[in-house]
């Protein structure tokens, strides 16, 4: 979605010395990163592939959440802090469906499993979409004309409220979700088995992404969304119902978060009230990395972050380990925001200038 | 909804007034002071009846009522001493006296309905510390209008400064510089806490500048996210800092935290000759001295807040908050001014953090999480961004809720409705709800500064007017 029609029109006559420094530092950093990866690959290839598969799966889940951030940011320029918690509620809905409604225990037969996944997916997507649209109606729409920080603050407030809703509903400890995904192998590469549980995450993610692309690029509603993102006033003058379009965007974003919640619950097997907050920040970083407001960018950024996290936590040779994951992710976020606010695929915006 | 409630209440009010022979137009004709006296008396009477019915009555409630009544009426506006007007200082002085003497009458206070007893002294200390932090954040959020979601980093930095320079964390060193209450053969840095407070403030301000320099050119929500990132990174360094980069260098003692940290004190000489407490931790009236000390720190912060707000720098902050582009066009150096706001806010956060660490005698990484940042932000927003009295009120009220209030309210609810709610468990949800409700219905806070209020209301429309909204 091309969000920002305004581009930086200043003419750079000469690049400043600091910009060369930045480029040099970035190149060195990337070089070190690649070298580190190559050494790890050479040392134990099969292990490297195992970790890569984990990264791909993480990235798929992050992509769904990151798309929600990017959709909302694209249309409202609002960081929807509550999005991660909507995702968490999605996980809770799915856990409830699988445990209480379908009564599944670990390793069920294929028929009930597929039924459970499909129904849970539908329920989680619908519920989260509605929740997200309701949040927009209650907490963001009344502040449409207020200073920009006002909706950001209500978003933080909504995030805490949703967490407490989850505490009131499920209590403050982890809910274990039975391992219902099959763990047989799909294919083998370099001595590593790619297993079905990881594959199913991708199998669910990819069609959702394609459907989203189709929705945004090809449908009338998607056109309205793009128009609203580009210029809300002009879109209103062209007869687009801006409020409804924004509500619809939140609905879609919430549905994506719901799908991600299901995948998270199935794949990681546990959900807690604060799961969404941490993962939401990571996904937001992914959205910023790819260029916020840019849909393919969000997917690309999410895959990058997923791989980075998996490599950091999993690789054996000189990896900082899971204690530092958050610091690394946030360092990436800060570096991107400071040096390349438009992200990997985004356009340069006045915000980042 | 809100308007309807207001309508019902005001209708009842006019009917009651008419019943005692004061219809609306005669009421309007009364002098303003007398009208205010009547309104205040009615409110106080309602309050007293509530205390008598649902709280625990003490005669002191009447004294409180009289004091509040005298303060609520601006009869002192024109008081002068030798021709100098002292009116504006009367409430400040009165509140100061009330605060200073609080330890003496705390046992005689009535209990409020729902909220229960007045806060204990140890709670008051924490309330004062959070007031300092909230006033510090007010420099950034309230004055300069930069949303900072990582204020907890400054708090952590201050606490760890106290941990490094007033405990035996670095056992290979042995420096004693005016510390009190050391046992024989203590190792590590032991600076006097007063010096450590200053060092913590300065070091934190430096960290604030280092964080600010690259990030402050970002605007609005991007800055908020970056500060949030720093607020998550610094505590993580604290948590993992017991073996940095695999070198075995123990910077922060990991999840165990640094403890014990020396207490404040003035040393034996001052203790004998000036009757100042020689060592707070062994003082018989421990909570009192901590309370008075934190009160002094808050006073210093308030003084700096007020003076800085009216200074050239403070006016530049407010100009940036109101319109960054216009401020820049008028020659306000954006980066420098914002960095100063950051450094000042960080300074007070650091001092408060160091003092808190000394009071708790420890700096623990689990104390520093994102929720604390939002907690402090909530204080500033609830009280009223940019208004010192508002921020003090917000900080005291929320810190009280955090320490005692929510537990009391929960006990009251469970006792009266037979439920088993764990109200403190929902603390942050309640704070989140406060943020949302304040932003929706009174974005300028409970005790707003008039400029902030105007800012918030100039752009708000009931219906979205697409032809007017520009941003």
HADDOCK unambig.tbl for C-alpha pairs under 7 A between the chains (distance, minus, plus):
assign (segid A and resid 139 and name CA) (segid B and resid 436 and name CA) 6.89 0.50 0.50
assign (segid A and resid 145 and name CA) (segid B and resid 459 and name CA) 5.58 0.50 0.50
assign (segid A and resid 145 and name CA) (segid B and resid 460 and name CA) 5.04 0.50 0.50
assign (segid A and resid 145 and name CA) (segid B and resid 461 and name CA) 6.53 0.50 0.50
assign (segid A and resid 145 and name CA) (segid B and resid 469 and name CA) 6.26 0.50 0.50
assign (segid A and resid 146 and name CA) (segid B and resid 456 and name CA) 6.40 0.50 0.50
assign (segid A and resid 146 and name CA) (segid B and resid 459 and name CA) 5.71 0.50 0.50
assign (segid A and resid 146 and name CA) (segid B and resid 460 and name CA) 5.33 0.50 0.50
assign (segid A and resid 147 and name CA) (segid B and resid 456 and name CA) 6.76 0.50 0.50
assign (segid A and resid 149 and name CA) (segid B and resid 220 and name CA) 6.86 0.50 0.50
assign (segid A and resid 149 and name CA) (segid B and resid 221 and name CA) 6.93 0.50 0.50
assign (segid A and resid 150 and name CA) (segid B and resid 439 and name CA) 6.36 0.50 0.50
assign (segid A and resid 153 and name CA) (segid B and resid 435 and name CA) 6.77 0.50 0.50
assign (segid A and resid 154 and name CA) (segid B and resid 435 and name CA) 6.02 0.50 0.50
assign (segid A and resid 154 and name CA) (segid B and resid 436 and name CA) 4.58 0.50 0.50
assign (segid A and resid 154 and name CA) (segid B and resid 439 and name CA) 6.52 0.50 0.50
assign (segid A and resid 156 and name CA) (segid B and resid 432 and name CA) 6.89 0.50 0.50
assign (segid A and resid 157 and name CA) (segid B and resid 432 and name CA) 3.60 0.50 0.50
assign (segid A and resid 157 and name CA) (segid B and resid 433 and name CA) 5.87 0.50 0.50
assign (segid A and resid 157 and name CA) (segid B and resid 435 and name CA) 5.37 0.50 0.50
assign (segid A and resid 157 and name CA) (segid B and resid 436 and name CA) 5.49 0.50 0.50
assign (segid A and resid 158 and name CA) (segid B and resid 432 and name CA) 6.15 0.50 0.50
assign (segid A and resid 158 and name CA) (segid B and resid 436 and name CA) 6.96 0.50 0.50
assign (segid A and resid 160 and name CA) (segid B and resid 428 and name CA) 6.00 0.50 0.50
assign (segid A and resid 160 and name CA) (segid B and resid 429 and name CA) 4.85 0.50 0.50
assign (segid A and resid 160 and name CA) (segid B and resid 432 and name CA) 5.19 0.50 0.50
assign (segid A and resid 161 and name CA) (segid B and resid 429 and name CA) 4.31 0.50 0.50
assign (segid A and resid 161 and name CA) (segid B and resid 432 and name CA) 5.66 0.50 0.50
assign (segid A and resid 161 and name CA) (segid B and resid 433 and name CA) 6.37 0.50 0.50
assign (segid A and resid 164 and name CA) (segid B and resid 426 and name CA) 5.86 0.50 0.50
assign (segid A and resid 164 and name CA) (segid B and resid 429 and name CA) 5.23 0.50 0.50
assign (segid A and resid 233 and name CA) (segid B and resid 466 and name CA) 5.28 0.50 0.50
assign (segid A and resid 233 and name CA) (segid B and resid 467 and name CA) 6.53 0.50 0.50
assign (segid A and resid 236 and name CA) (segid B and resid 466 and name CA) 6.96 0.50 0.50
assign (segid A and resid 323 and name CA) (segid B and resid 240 and name CA) 6.89 0.50 0.50
assign (segid A and resid 327 and name CA) (segid B and resid 233 and name CA) 4.89 0.50 0.50
assign (segid A and resid 327 and name CA) (segid B and resid 236 and name CA) 6.86 0.50 0.50
assign (segid A and resid 330 and name CA) (segid B and resid 229 and name CA) 5.17 0.50 0.50
assign (segid A and resid 334 and name CA) (segid B and resid 226 and name CA) 5.59 0.50 0.50
assign (segid A and resid 334 and name CA) (segid B and resid 229 and name CA) 6.98 0.50 0.50
assign (segid A and resid 338 and name CA) (segid B and resid 214 and name CA) 6.56 0.50 0.50
assign (segid A and resid 338 and name CA) (segid B and resid 215 and name CA) 6.13 0.50 0.50
assign (segid A and resid 351 and name CA) (segid B and resid 219 and name CA) 6.51 0.50 0.50
assign (segid A and resid 352 and name CA) (segid B and resid 218 and name CA) 6.43 0.50 0.50
